[in-house]
Amino acid sequence: MGRFDKSVLDLVQQRSTLQLFMIWIGTILLSGTCFWLGALIGKHGLIEGGVPLGADLNGFASALYFSFVTATSIGYGDIVPIGVGRVVAVIEAVTALLIFGAVVAKFVSHRQEELVSEIHRVTFEERLDRVQTNLHMVVSELLSITAMCEAHAPLNRITTRLESAVILFLGEARTTRDLLYQPRLMVEEGVLAAILATLASAMNVLAELLEQMPPEFSRTQPLTITLSRLTGLAQEICGECVPHTYTPRLIFWMDRIQATALRIK
C-alpha cells in the first residue's frame, strides 16, 4: 500500500499544474459524456425535474452541467443520479476532488518554492556582503596592529588583537573557499572577484605584519594553529586546485592568494 501511495505521489509530482488541470477538465467531460451516452442507449442515469435526461443536445448540456456540479461538490439538486449513474457520480466526485486538490497543492507548492528561493537569495547576498565587510575589517585591523608594532606597543596587546583578527580572517577564508568549491552557489564574477581581491590584500598585509614583528614576539599556540589552518585553506584556493573552471580574472586572484600564503611561516 505504501509503495502504491508513493507511486501515485510520484505520478502527480511529475505532472505540471496545467496538465493536472486538464486531467480534471477531462474527467468532468468524460463523466458528462458517460451520463449522456447512458441516456442515448436508454440506460438513463440522470433525472431532471422528475423526467429522465434526454438524449438530445439539451440533454448533453445538462449532463455536462451535472458533471461540473458534481466535480465541484456543489450539488444543487436540480438534477439527480439514479441507478448506475449514482456509481459514476460518486467515482467522478472522488476523482475530481483528488485531482483538484493536487492542482491546489501544486499552486501552493510553487508559491512556497518561490518564497524559499527568494529568502535563500536574499540571505546569500547578505552573506556575501558580510564576507566583504569582514575582510575589510580584517585588513583594517591588521594595519592597526602594524601601527602598534611601529609604536612599540606592549606585545601582549599586539598578540591579543592579532589572534582575534586571524580568527575572523580564517572564518571568511573558509567561506570564500566554499564559494569556489560548491558549484550550486552561483556568484556573479564581479562579486567573487572583489572578495578574492580583498582576501589577497588581507593575506598580503598579514604576511608583511608577521615579517615585521619584533624578535621578542612569540606566537601563542592558538595563533599558531589558526595561522596553520588559514594557510592550509589559502593553499586550496588556486586556479589548479579548485574543481571548477573560472575566468582568468578570478584565477589571477586565486594564484596570488596561494603565493602570498607561502610567505606566512
C-alpha positions in Angstrom: 0.0 0.0 0.0 2.8 2.3 0.9 4.5 1.6 -2.5 1.2 2.4 -4.3 0.9 5.7 -2.4 4.4 6.6 -3.3 3.8 5.7 -7.0 0.7 7.9 -7.1 2.5 10.8 -5.4 5.4 10.5 -7.9 3.0 10.4 -10.8 1.3 13.6 -9.5 4.7 15.3 -8.9 5.7 14.6 -12.5 2.7 16.4 -13.9 2.6 20.2 -14.3 -0.2 22.3 -12.9 -1.7 22.8 -16.4 -1.6 19.0 -17.0 -3.4 18.2 -13.8 -6.0 20.9 -14.5 -6.6 19.5 -18.0 -7.0 16.0 -16.5 -9.5 17.5 -14.1 -11.4 19.0 -17.0 -11.1 15.8 -18.9 -12.6 13.8 -16.0 -15.6 16.2 -16.0 -16.1 16.0 -19.7 -15.7 12.2 -19.7 -18.2 11.7 -16.9 -20.7 14.1 -18.5 -20.4 12.1 -21.8 -21.0 8.8 -19.9 -24.2 10.2 -18.4 -25.4 11.4 -21.9 -24.4 8.1 -23.6 -26.5 6.2 -21.0 -29.5 8.3 -21.9 -28.7 7.7 -25.6 -28.8 3.9 -25.3 -31.8 4.0 -23.0 -30.0 3.4 -19.7 -30.9 6.7 -18.1 -28.7 7.7 -15.2 -29.9 11.2 -14.5 -33.3 12.7 -13.8 -34.1 16.4 -14.3 -37.5 17.7 -12.9 -38.7 14.1 -12.5 -38.0 13.3 -16.1 -35.1 11.2 -17.4 -32.4 13.1 -19.1 -33.0 13.4 -22.8 -30.5 12.1 -25.5 -30.5 15.4 -27.5 -28.1 18.3 -27.3 -30.0 19.8 -24.4 -29.6 16.5 -22.6 -25.9 16.6 -23.3 -25.6 20.1 -22.0 -27.5 19.1 -18.8 -25.2 16.1 -18.4 -22.1 18.3 -18.6 -23.7 20.8 -16.2 -24.4 18.0 -13.7 -20.9 16.7 -14.1 -19.3 20.1 -13.3 -21.6 20.5 -10.3 -20.7 17.0 -9.1 -16.9 17.6 -9.6 -17.0 20.8 -7.6 -19.2 19.2 -4.8 -21.9 21.9 -5.1 -24.8 19.6 -5.7 -27.8 22.0 -6.4 -30.2 19.1 -6.6 -32.0 20.1 -9.8 -30.5 17.0 -11.5 -30.1 13.8 -9.5 -28.4 10.5 -10.5 -30.2 7.2 -10.5 -29.1 3.6 -10.9 -25.6 3.2 -12.3 -25.5 7.0 -12.6 -25.0 7.1 -8.8 -21.9 5.0 -9.1 -20.5 7.1 -11.9 -21.3 10.3 -9.9 -19.5 9.0 -6.8 -16.5 7.9 -8.7 -16.4 11.3 -10.5 -16.8 13.3 -7.3 -13.9 11.4 -5.6 -11.6 11.5 -8.6 -12.3 15.2 -9.4 -11.8 16.3 -5.8 -8.5 14.4 -5.5 -7.2 15.9 -8.8 -8.4 19.4 -7.9 -6.7 19.0 -4.6 -3.5 18.2 -6.4 -3.9 21.3 -8.6 -4.3 23.5 -5.5 -1.3 21.8 -3.8 0.8 22.4 -6.9 -0.1 26.1 -6.8 0.8 26.4 -3.1 4.0 24.4 -3.5 5.1 26.5 -6.4 4.5 29.7 -4.4 6.3 28.3 -1.4 9.3 27.3 -3.6 9.4 30.9 -5.0 9.3 32.3 -1.4 12.0 29.9 -0.2 14.2 30.7 -3.2 13.8 34.4 -2.6 14.7 34.0 1.0 17.8 32.0 0.2 18.8 34.5 -2.5 18.5 37.5 -0.1 20.3 35.6 2.7 23.0 34.5 0.4 23.6 38.1 -0.9 23.7 39.3 2.7 26.3 36.7 3.5 28.4 37.8 0.5 28.2 41.4 1.7 29.2 40.3 5.2 32.2 38.4 3.8 33.5 41.5 2.0 32.8 43.7 5.1 34.6 41.3 7.4 37.6 41.1 5.1 37.8 44.8 5.0 37.7 44.8 8.8 40.5 42.3 8.9 42.6 44.5 6.6 41.9 47.5 8.8 42.7 45.6 12.0 45.9 44.2 10.6 47.0 47.7 9.6 46.2 48.9 13.1 48.3 46.1 14.6 51.1 47.1 12.2 50.9 50.6 13.5 51.0 49.3 17.1 54.2 47.4 16.3 55.8 50.5 14.9 54.8 52.4 18.0 56.3 49.6 20.2 53.1 48.8 21.9 53.1 46.0 24.6 53.4 42.6 22.9 50.5 41.1 24.9 48.1 43.7 23.4 49.5 43.0 19.9 49.2 39.3 20.4 45.6 39.5 21.6 44.4 41.7 18.7 46.3 39.6 16.2 44.7 36.4 17.4 41.2 38.0 17.1 41.9 39.3 13.6 43.3 36.0 12.4 40.3 34.0 13.8 38.0 36.3 11.9 40.2 36.0 8.8 40.1 32.2 9.0 36.2 32.2 9.0 36.0 34.4 5.9 38.7 32.5 4.1 36.8 29.3 4.7 33.6 30.8 3.3 35.5 32.0 0.2 36.9 28.6 -0.3 33.4 27.1 -0.1 32.2 29.5 -2.7 34.8 28.3 -5.1 34.3 24.6 -4.4 30.5 24.4 -4.5 29.0 25.0 -8.0 25.5 25.2 -6.7 26.3 28.6 -5.2 26.0 30.9 -8.1 28.0 34.1 -7.5 28.5 36.9 -10.0 32.0 37.2 -11.3 32.4 40.8 -10.2 31.3 40.0 -6.6 33.6 36.9 -6.4 36.5 38.9 -7.9 36.0 41.6 -5.2 36.0 39.0 -2.5 39.2 37.3 -3.8 41.0 40.7 -4.3 40.2 41.7 -0.7 41.3 38.3 0.6 44.5 38.6 -1.3 45.1 42.0 0.1 44.4 40.8 3.7 46.8 37.9 3.1 49.5 40.2 1.9 49.1 42.6 4.9 49.2 39.7 7.3 52.4 38.3 5.7 54.0 41.7 5.9 52.9 42.1 9.5 54.4 38.8 10.6 57.6 39.6 8.8 57.9 42.9 10.7 57.1 41.5 14.2 59.9 42.3 16.7 62.3 39.5 17.5 61.0 39.1 21.0 57.5 38.3 19.7 56.5 34.7 20.3 53.4 33.1 18.8 50.9 31.6 21.1 49.6 28.1 20.4 46.1 29.3 19.4 47.7 31.8 17.0 50.0 29.1 15.5 47.1 26.7 15.0 44.9 29.4 13.4 47.7 30.6 11.1 48.3 26.9 10.1 44.6 26.5 9.2 44.5 29.8 7.4 47.5 28.9 5.2 46.0 25.5 4.6 42.8 27.0 3.2 44.8 29.5 1.2 46.7 26.7 -0.4 43.4 25.2 -1.7 42.5 28.5 -3.4 44.3 28.4 -6.7 43.5 28.0 -10.4 44.7 24.4 -10.5 43.2 23.4 -7.1 39.5 24.3 -7.4 37.4 21.6 -9.2 35.6 24.1 -11.5 36.5 26.3 -14.3 36.8 30.0 -13.6 37.8 33.1 -15.7 41.4 34.2 -15.9 40.5 37.2 -13.8 39.5 35.0 -10.9 42.3 32.6 -11.4 44.8 35.5 -11.1 43.5 36.4 -7.6 43.4 32.7 -6.6 47.0 32.2 -7.5 48.0 35.4 -5.8 46.4 34.3 -2.6 48.2 30.9 -2.7 51.5 32.6 -3.4 51.1 35.0 -0.6 50.2 32.2 1.8 53.6 30.7 1.2 55.2 33.7 2.9 53.3 33.0 6.2 55.5 30.7 8.2 
